Amino acid sequence: MYTLQDRDQPLAALVSAIAAEVVKQIEPKLASLTPNVIQPALLTVKQAGDYLGRTEQSVQHLIFEKQIPVVRSGRRVHLRRTDLDRWIEGNTY
């Protein structure tokens, strides 16, 4: 005998298949929108060079010329990402 429950099984399978396909399509896109890596506020001279597309020596020269402010902790020198962004904006023509 054919029951109401038998009639709904193909529909439930179709809905499940559609839901699985939607998840498969959307999940990678959502993962790229929410990065799991926390970006540090302070960068080393090497990281600042990578960020600016310059060498460490070039960044050290900018520091020596006081074109970019630094955060010092003992002998360690760090640069704020916001200061680097400000320097970029100030040197954009």
N, CA, C and O atoms as a printed pandas DataFrame, in Angstrom:
     atom_number atom_name residue_name chain_id  residue_number  x_coord  y_coord  z_coord
0              1         N          MET        A               1    0.839   -1.180    0.000
1              2        CA          MET        A               1    0.000    0.000    0.000
2              3         C          MET        A               1    0.887    1.247    0.000
3              4         O          MET        A               1    1.891    1.287    0.711
4              5         N          TYR        A               2    0.540    2.231   -0.762
5              6        CA          TYR        A               2    1.260    3.496   -0.890
6              7         C          TYR        A               2    0.705    4.474    0.146
7              8         O          TYR        A               2   -0.490    4.771    0.153
8              9         N          THR        A               3    1.592    4.974    1.027
9             10        CA          THR        A               3    1.131    5.865    2.093
10            11         C          THR        A               3    1.636    7.284    1.853
11            12         O          THR        A               3    2.454    7.536    0.968
12            13         N          LEU        A               4    1.124    8.194    2.663
13            14        CA          LEU        A               4    1.525    9.595    2.586
14            15         C          LEU        A               4    3.023    9.738    2.875
15            16         O          LEU        A               4    3.698   10.569    2.267
16            17         N          GLN        A               5    3.537    8.929    3.800
17            18        CA          GLN        A               5    4.958    8.965    4.143
18            19         C          GLN        A               5    5.804    8.527    2.957
19            20         O          GLN        A               5    6.863    9.109    2.723
20            21         N          ASP        A               6    5.375    7.525    2.202
21            22        CA          ASP        A               6    6.098    7.076    1.016
22            23         C          ASP        A               6    6.162    8.180   -0.040
23            24         O          ASP        A               6    7.172    8.334   -0.727
24            25         N          ARG        A               7    5.090    8.937   -0.161
25            26        CA          ARG        A               7    5.034   10.007   -1.145
26            27         C          ARG        A               7    6.025   11.115   -0.808
27            28         O          ARG        A               7    6.578   11.720   -1.727
28            29         N          ASP        A               8    6.276   11.408    0.470
29            30        CA          ASP        A               8    7.151   12.490    0.896
30            31         C          ASP        A               8    8.631   12.108    0.877
31            32         O          ASP        A               8    9.483   12.992    0.961
32            33         N          GLN        A               9    8.960   10.837    0.771
33            34        CA          GLN        A               9   10.369   10.428    0.793
34            35         C          GLN        A               9   11.164   10.991   -0.386
35            36         O          GLN        A               9   12.251   11.525   -0.164
36            37         N          PRO        A              10   10.682   10.899   -1.617
37            38        CA          PRO        A              10   11.455   11.489   -2.723
38            39         C          PRO        A              10   11.627   13.005   -2.568
39            40         O          PRO        A              10   12.675   13.553   -2.907
40            41         N          LEU        A              11   10.600   13.668   -2.059
41            42        CA          LEU        A              11   10.689   15.108   -1.860
42            43         C          LEU        A              11   11.729   15.433   -0.782
43            44         O          LEU        A              11   12.516   16.365   -0.952
44            45         N          ALA        A              12   11.744   14.695    0.298
45            46        CA          ALA        A              12   12.710   14.918    1.371
46            47         C          ALA        A              12   14.129   14.663    0.871
47            48         O          ALA        A              12   15.056   15.388    1.231
48            49         N          ALA        A              13   14.298   13.642    0.047
49            50        CA          ALA        A              13   15.622   13.346   -0.513
50            51         C          ALA        A              13   16.072   14.472   -1.439
51            52         O          ALA        A              13   17.242   14.853   -1.433
52            53         N          LEU        A              14   15.156   14.996   -2.223
53            54        CA          LEU        A              14   15.485   16.105   -3.119
54            55         C          LEU        A              14   15.865   17.353   -2.323
55            56         O          LEU        A              14   16.840   18.024   -2.661
56            57         N          VAL        A              15   15.114   17.670   -1.279
57            58        CA          VAL        A              15   15.419   18.835   -0.440
58            59         C          VAL        A              15   16.783   18.663    0.221
59            60         O          VAL        A              15   17.555   19.620    0.281
60            61         N          SER        A              16   17.095   17.480    0.711
61            62        CA          SER        A              16   18.392   17.215    1.330
62            63         C          SER        A              16   19.524   17.374    0.323
63            64         O          SER        A              16   20.572   17.934    0.645
64            65         N          ALA        A              17   19.317   16.888   -0.882
65            66        CA          ALA        A              17   20.343   16.996   -1.915
66            67         C          ALA        A              17   20.590   18.457   -2.290
67            68         O          ALA        A              17   21.733   18.872   -2.482
68            69         N          ILE        A              18   19.510   19.232   -2.391
69            70        CA          ILE        A              18   19.645   20.655   -2.706
70            71         C          ILE        A              18   20.371   21.382   -1.576
71            72         O          ILE        A              18   21.251   22.203   -1.833
72            73         N          ALA        A              19   20.014   21.091   -0.344
73            74        CA          ALA        A              19   20.662   21.738    0.805
74            75         C          ALA        A              19   22.146   21.407    0.843
75            76         O          ALA        A              19   22.967   22.281    1.118
76            77         N          ALA        A              20   22.498   20.163    0.572
77            78        CA          ALA        A              20   23.903   19.761    0.571
78            79         C          ALA        A              20   24.673   20.495   -0.524
79            80         O          ALA        A              20   25.816   20.898   -0.307
80            81         N          GLU        A              21   24.073   20.671   -1.676
81            82        CA          GLU        A              21   24.727   21.380   -2.777
82            83         C          GLU        A              21   24.902   22.865   -2.445
83            84         O          GLU        A              21   25.934   23.452   -2.770
84            85         N          VAL        A              22   23.917   23.467   -1.808
85            86        CA          VAL        A              22   24.018   24.875   -1.406
86            87         C          VAL        A              22   25.165   25.043   -0.415
87            88         O          VAL        A              22   25.965   25.968   -0.550
88            89         N          VAL        A              23   25.253   24.171    0.567
89            90        CA          VAL        A              23   26.337   24.234    1.554
90            91         C          VAL        A              23   27.684   24.077    0.858
91            92         O          VAL        A              23   28.632   24.799    1.166
92            93         N          LYS        A              24   27.770   23.139   -0.076
93            94        CA          LYS        A              24   29.019   22.899   -0.805
94            95         C          LYS        A              24   29.452   24.135   -1.602
95            96         O          LYS        A              24   30.646   24.414   -1.712
96            97         N          GLN        A              25   28.497   24.864   -2.149
97            98        CA          GLN        A              25   28.810   26.050   -2.947
98            99         C          GLN        A              25   29.140   27.273   -2.081
99           100         O          GLN        A              25   30.012   28.063   -2.441
100          101         N          ILE        A              26   28.456   27.435   -0.953
101          102        CA          ILE        A              26   28.588   28.643   -0.141
102          103         C          ILE        A              26   29.721   28.563    0.872
103          104         O          ILE        A              26   30.362   29.577    1.145
104          105         N          GLU        A              27   29.984   27.400    1.432
105          106        CA          GLU        A              27   30.969   27.260    2.510
106          107         C          GLU        A              27   32.353   27.820    2.167
107          108         O          GLU        A              27   32.911   28.556    2.981
108          109         N          PRO        A              28   32.941   27.505    0.992
109          110        CA          PRO        A              28   34.260   28.078    0.686
110          111         C          PRO        A              28   34.245   29.598    0.584
111          112         O          PRO        A              28   35.212   30.254    0.972
112          113         N          LYS        A              29   33.173   30.156    0.074
113          114        CA          LYS        A              29   33.078   31.607   -0.055
114          115         C          LYS        A              29   32.977   32.273    1.310
115          116         O          LYS        A              29   33.578   33.325    1.532
116          117         N          LEU        A              30   32.229   31.677    2.218
117          118        CA          LEU        A              30   32.123   32.219    3.566
118          119         C          LEU        A              30   33.453   32.128    4.301
119          120         O          LEU        A              30   33.816   33.037    5.049
120          121         N          ALA        A              31   34.178   31.040    4.093
121          122        CA          ALA        A              31   35.472   30.868    4.751
122          123         C          ALA        A              31   36.454   31.953    4.315
123          124         O          ALA        A              31   37.263   32.411    5.122
124          125         N          SER        A              32   36.392   32.368    3.051
125          126        CA          SER        A              32   37.306   33.400    2.579
126          127         C          SER        A              32   36.923   34.783    3.097
127          128         O          SER        A              32   37.768   35.678    3.130
128          129         N          LEU        A              33   35.674   34.976    3.501
129          130        CA          LEU        A              33   35.240   36.271    4.020
130          131         C          LEU        A              33   35.597   36.463    5.488
131          132         O          LEU        A              33   35.692   37.598    5.955
132          133         N          THR        A              34   35.794   35.390    6.212
133          134        CA          THR        A              34   36.084   35.486    7.639
134          135         C          THR        A              34   37.449   34.871    7.914
135          136         O          THR        A              34   37.544   33.689    8.245
136          137         N          PRO        A              35   38.519   35.675    7.778
137          138        CA          PRO        A              35   39.844   35.119    8.015
138          139         C          PRO        A              35   40.031   34.733    9.476
139          140         O          PRO        A              35   39.530   35.406   10.376
140          141         N          ASN        A              36   40.756   33.645    9.702
141          142        CA          ASN        A              36   40.994   33.149   11.045
142          143         C          ASN        A              36   42.267   33.725   11.648
143          144         O          ASN        A              36   42.561   33.485   12.819
144          145         N          VAL        A              37   43.020   34.480   10.866
145          146        CA          VAL        A              37   44.302   34.995   11.319
146          147         C          VAL        A              37   44.110   36.415   11.842
147          148         O          VAL        A              37   43.543   37.265   11.156
148          149         N          ILE        A              38   44.579   36.661   13.045
149          150        CA          ILE        A              38   44.536   38.001   13.608
150          151         C          ILE        A              38   45.758   38.757   13.106
151          152         O          ILE        A              38   46.889   38.296   13.262
152          153         N          GLN        A              39   45.530   39.906   12.510
153          154        CA          GLN        A              39   46.624   40.714   11.986
154          155         C          GLN        A              39   47.231   41.516   13.133
155          156         O          GLN        A              39   46.506   42.213   13.843
156          157         N          PRO        A              40   48.548   41.431   13.329
157          158        CA          PRO        A              40   49.172   42.172   14.422
158          159         C          PRO        A              40   49.150   43.676   14.160
159          160         O          PRO        A              40   49.242   44.122   13.016
160          161         N          ALA        A              41   49.028   44.447   15.237
161          162        CA          ALA        A              41   49.050   45.903   15.121
162          163         C          ALA        A              41   50.474   46.403   14.933
163          164         O          ALA        A              41   50.700   47.405   14.255
164          165         N          LEU        A              42   51.444   45.701   15.536
165          166        CA          LEU        A              42   52.847   46.090   15.427
166          167         C          LEU        A              42   53.593   45.123   14.525
167          168         O          LEU        A              42   53.431   43.907   14.623
168          169         N          LEU        A              43   54.416   45.686   13.643
169          170        CA          LEU        A              43   55.188   44.882   12.703
170          171         C          LEU        A              43   56.671   45.065   12.971
171          172         O          LEU        A              43   57.105   46.123   13.428
172          173         N          THR        A              44   57.443   44.029   12.684
173          174        CA          THR        A              44   58.896   44.162   12.729
174          175         C          THR        A              44   59.328   44.956   11.493
175          176         O          THR        A              44   58.527   45.213   10.594
176          177         N          VAL        A              45   60.591   45.333   11.467
177          178        CA          VAL        A              45   61.105   46.073   10.308
178          179         C          VAL        A              45   60.981   45.220    9.052
179          180         O          VAL        A              45   60.630   45.727    7.987
180          181         N          LYS        A              46   61.267   43.929    9.173
181          182        CA          LYS        A              46   61.150   43.029    8.012
182          183         C          LYS        A              46   59.697   42.940    7.543
183          184         O          LYS        A              46   59.425   43.039    6.347
184          185         N          GLN        A              47   58.769   42.755    8.475
185          186        CA          GLN        A              47   57.352   42.687    8.112
186          187         C          GLN        A              47   56.870   43.997    7.495
187          188         O          GLN        A              47   56.083   43.998    6.549
188          189         N          ALA        A              48   57.357   45.119    8.048
189          190        CA          ALA        A              48   56.986   46.427    7.492
190          191         C          ALA        A              48   57.500   46.557    6.061
191          192         O          ALA        A              48   56.817   47.102    5.194
192          193         N          GLY        A              49   58.710   46.051    5.821
193          194        CA          GLY        A              49   59.248   46.078    4.462
194          195         C          GLY        A              49   58.388   45.269    3.509
195          196         O          GLY        A              49   58.109   45.702    2.390
196          197         N          ASP        A              50   57.967   44.087    3.956
197          198        CA          ASP        A              50   57.077   43.260    3.127
198          199         C          ASP        A              50   55.756   43.981    2.881
199          200         O          ASP        A              50   55.231   43.968    1.767
200          201         N          TYR        A              51   55.229   44.602    3.916
201          202        CA          TYR        A              51   53.951   45.318    3.824
202          203         C          TYR        A              51   54.039   46.469    2.827
203          204         O          TYR        A              51   53.112   46.705    2.052
204          205         N          LEU        A              52   55.173   47.187    2.858
205          206        CA          LEU        A              52   55.345   48.338    1.963
206          207         C          LEU        A              52   55.918   47.963    0.602
207          208         O          LEU        A              52   55.921   48.784   -0.315
208          209         N          GLY        A              53   56.404   46.734    0.463
209          210        CA          GLY        A              53   57.036   46.341   -0.792
210          211         C          GLY        A              53   58.431   46.923   -0.914
211          212         O          GLY        A              53   58.885   47.236   -2.015
212          213         N          ARG        A              54   59.122   47.071    0.230
213          214        CA          ARG        A              54   60.471   47.637    0.265
214          215         C          ARG        A              54   61.393   46.706    1.032
215          216         O          ARG        A              54   60.941   45.751    1.665
216          217         N          THR        A              55   62.667   46.985    0.973
217          218        CA          THR        A              55   63.639   46.171    1.700
218          219         C          THR        A              55   63.695   46.627    3.160
219          220         O          THR        A              55   63.222   47.708    3.509
220          221         N          GLU        A              56   64.287   45.773    4.003
221          222        CA          GLU        A              56   64.495   46.149    5.399
222          223         C          GLU        A              56   65.336   47.414    5.491
223          224         O          GLU        A              56   65.046   48.306    6.289
224          225         N          GLN        A              57   66.383   47.486    4.667
225          226        CA          GLN        A              57   67.266   48.638    4.689
226          227         C          GLN        A              57   66.521   49.921    4.329
227          228         O          GLN        A              57   66.781   50.979    4.902
228          229         N          SER        A              58   65.613   49.822    3.393
229          230        CA          SER        A              58   64.824   50.987    3.002
230          231         C          SER        A              58   63.946   51.458    4.161
231          232         O          SER        A              58   63.822   52.657    4.409
232          233         N          VAL        A              59   63.344   50.507    4.862
233          234        CA          VAL        A              59   62.507   50.861    6.010
234          235         C          VAL        A              59   63.379   51.456    7.116
235          236         O          VAL        A              59   62.993   52.436    7.752
236          237         N          GLN        A              60   64.544   50.868    7.344
237          238        CA          GLN        A              60   65.463   51.419    8.352
238          239         C          GLN        A              60   65.861   52.858    8.000
239          240         O          GLN        A              60   65.995   53.701    8.887
240          241         N          HIS        A              61   66.046   53.133    6.718
241          242        CA          HIS        A              61   66.374   54.491    6.276
242          243         C          HIS        A              61   65.208   55.440    6.589
243          244         O          HIS        A              61   65.425   56.557    7.058
244          245         N          LEU        A              62   63.966   54.991    6.326
245          246        CA          LEU        A              62   62.795   55.822    6.630
246          247         C          LEU        A              62   62.699   56.098    8.134
247          248         O          LEU        A              62   62.311   57.190    8.550
248          249         N          ILE        A              63   63.055   55.102    8.934
249          250        CA          ILE        A              63   63.044   55.286   10.390
250          251         C          ILE        A              63   64.123   56.288   10.788
251          252         O          ILE        A              63   63.862   57.204   11.567
252          253         N          PHE        A              64   65.322   56.121   10.261
253          254        CA          PHE        A              64   66.444   57.013   10.579
254          255         C          PHE        A              64   66.114   58.454   10.200
255          256         O          PHE        A              64   66.459   59.387   10.925
256          257         N          GLU        A              65   65.450   58.630    9.067
257          258        CA          GLU        A              65   65.065   59.971    8.596
258          259         C          GLU        A              65   63.806   60.487    9.302
259          260         O          GLU        A              65   63.333   61.583    9.000
260          261         N          LYS        A              66   63.258   59.696   10.246
261          262        CA          LYS        A              66   62.062   60.043   11.019
262          263         C          LYS        A              66   60.841   60.298   10.131
263          264         O          LYS        A              66   59.986   61.124   10.450
264          265         N          GLN        A              67   60.777   59.573    9.013
265          266        CA          GLN        A              67   59.607   59.676    8.142
266          267         C          GLN        A              67   58.482   58.765    8.619
267          268         O          GLN        A              67   57.312   58.990    8.308
268          269         N          ILE        A              68   58.849   57.729    9.379
269          270        CA          ILE        A              68   57.868   56.798    9.935
270          271         C          ILE        A              68   58.150   56.665   11.429
271          272         O          ILE        A              68   59.271   56.338   11.816
272          273         N          PRO        A              69   57.136   56.916   12.282
273          274        CA          PRO        A              69   57.361   56.758   13.720
274          275         C          PRO        A              69   57.484   55.285   14.102
275          276         O          PRO        A              69   56.941   54.410   13.428
276          277         N          VAL        A              70   58.199   55.026   15.180
277          278        CA          VAL        A              70   58.412   53.651   15.638
278          279         C          VAL        A              70   57.983   53.507   17.089
279          280         O          VAL        A              70   57.869   54.485   17.827
280          281         N          VAL        A              71   57.752   52.280   17.470
281          282        CA          VAL        A              71   57.474   51.914   18.853
282          283         C          VAL        A              71   58.692   51.147   19.333
283          284         O          VAL        A              71   59.040   50.110   18.768
284          285         N          ARG        A              72   59.335   51.647   20.365
285          286        CA          ARG        A              72   60.548   51.003   20.871
286          287         C          ARG        A              72   60.255   50.328   22.199
287          288         O          ARG        A              72   59.563   50.870   23.061
288          289         N          SER        A              73   60.803   49.128   22.339
289          290        CA          SER        A              73   60.758   48.394   23.592
290          291         C          SER        A              73   62.161   47.859   23.805
291          292         O          SER        A              73   62.528   46.820   23.257
292          293         N          GLY        A              74   62.942   48.569   24.601
293          294        CA          GLY        A              74   64.346   48.207   24.746
294          295         C          GLY        A              74   65.044   48.438   23.424
295          296         O          GLY        A              74   65.010   49.540   22.877
296          297         N          ARG        A              75   65.678   47.399   22.913
297          298        CA          ARG        A              75   66.364   47.517   21.620
298          299         C          ARG        A              75   65.472   47.124   20.446
299          300         O          ARG        A              75   65.852   47.263   19.284
300          301         N          ARG        A              76   64.305   46.641   20.769
301          302        CA          ARG        A              76   63.385   46.207   19.706
302          303         C          ARG        A              76   62.656   47.403   19.105
303          304         O          ARG        A              76   62.245   48.331   19.802
304          305         N          VAL        A              77   62.514   47.344   17.795
305          306        CA          VAL        A              77   61.826   48.412   17.061
306          307         C          VAL        A              77   60.646   47.788   16.324
307          308         O          VAL        A              77   60.801   46.804   15.601
308          309         N          HIS        A              78   59.487   48.363   16.514
309          310        CA          HIS        A              78   58.283   47.918   15.810
310          311         C          HIS        A              78   57.615   49.112   15.155
311          312         O          HIS        A              78   57.811   50.256   15.564
312          313         N          LEU        A              79   56.833   48.830   14.142
313          314        CA          LEU        A              79   56.109   49.880   13.425
314          315         C          LEU        A              79   54.625   49.551   13.443
315          316         O          LEU        A              79   54.225   48.402   13.256
316          317         N          ARG        A              80   53.810   50.588   13.672
317          318        CA          ARG        A              80   52.362   50.386   13.665
318          319         C          ARG        A              80   51.867   50.335   12.223
319          320         O          ARG        A              80   52.280   51.129   11.377
320          321         N          ARG        A              81   50.993   49.406   11.970
321          322        CA          ARG        A              81   50.390   49.271   10.640
322          323         C          ARG        A              81   49.690   50.576   10.241
323          324         O          ARG        A              81   49.745   50.978    9.078
324          325         N          THR        A              82   49.035   51.231   11.197
325          326        CA          THR        A              82   48.335   52.485   10.887
326          327         C          THR        A              82   49.321   53.578   10.473
327          328         O          THR        A              82   49.012   54.391    9.601
328          329         N          ASP        A              83   50.511   53.605   11.096
329          330        CA          ASP        A              83   51.529   54.590   10.698
330          331         C          ASP        A              83   52.035   54.310    9.286
331          332         O          ASP        A              83   52.311   55.236    8.524
332          333         N          LEU        A              84   52.154   53.046    8.948
333          334        CA          LEU        A              84   52.582   52.689    7.587
334          335         C          LEU        A              84   51.522   53.112    6.573
335          336         O          LEU        A              84   51.845   53.636    5.507
336          337         N          ASP        A              85   50.256   52.879    6.914
337          338        CA          ASP        A              85   49.164   53.291    6.020
338          339         C          ASP        A              85   49.157   54.815    5.851
339          340         O          ASP        A              85   48.929   55.325    4.754
340          341         N          ARG        A              86   49.408   55.530    6.946
341          342        CA          ARG        A              86   49.456   56.995    6.883
342          343         C          ARG        A              86   50.619   57.450    6.007
343          344         O          ARG        A              86   50.483   58.406    5.243
344          345         N          TRP        A              87   51.756   56.776    6.110
345          346        CA          TRP        A              87   52.900   57.121    5.278
346          347         C          TRP        A              87   52.578   56.888    3.805
347          348         O          TRP        A              87   52.944   57.691    2.945
348          349         N          ILE        A              88   51.892   55.784    3.523
349          350        CA          ILE        A              88   51.495   55.482    2.139
350          351         C          ILE        A              88   50.586   56.590    1.611
351          352         O          ILE        A              88   50.786   57.083    0.501
352          353         N          GLU        A              89   49.594   56.979    2.398
353          354        CA          GLU        A              89   48.661   58.036    1.967
354          355         C          GLU        A              89   49.391   59.367    1.763
355          356         O          GLU        A              89   49.091   60.106    0.826
356          357         N          GLY        A              90   50.351   59.668    2.647
357          358        CA          GLY        A              90   51.085   60.919    2.548
358          359         C          GLY        A              90   52.034   60.970    1.363
359          360         O          GLY        A              90   52.467   62.049    0.957
360          361         N          ASN        A              91   52.358   59.811    0.806
361          362        CA          ASN        A              91   53.272   59.760   -0.337
362          363         C          ASN        A              91   52.578   59.329   -1.624
363          364         O          ASN        A              91   53.224   58.906   -2.583
364          365         N          THR        A              92   51.263   59.442   -1.627
365          366        CA          THR        A              92   50.494   59.110   -2.822
366          367         C          THR        A              92   50.203   60.397   -3.574
367          368         O          THR        A              92   49.706   61.366   -3.001
368          369         N          TYR        A              93   50.516   60.396   -4.854
369          370        CA          TYR        A              93   50.317   61.583   -5.682
370          371         C          TYR        A              93   49.114   61.409   -6.563
371          372         O          TYR        A              93   48.782   62.307   -7.338
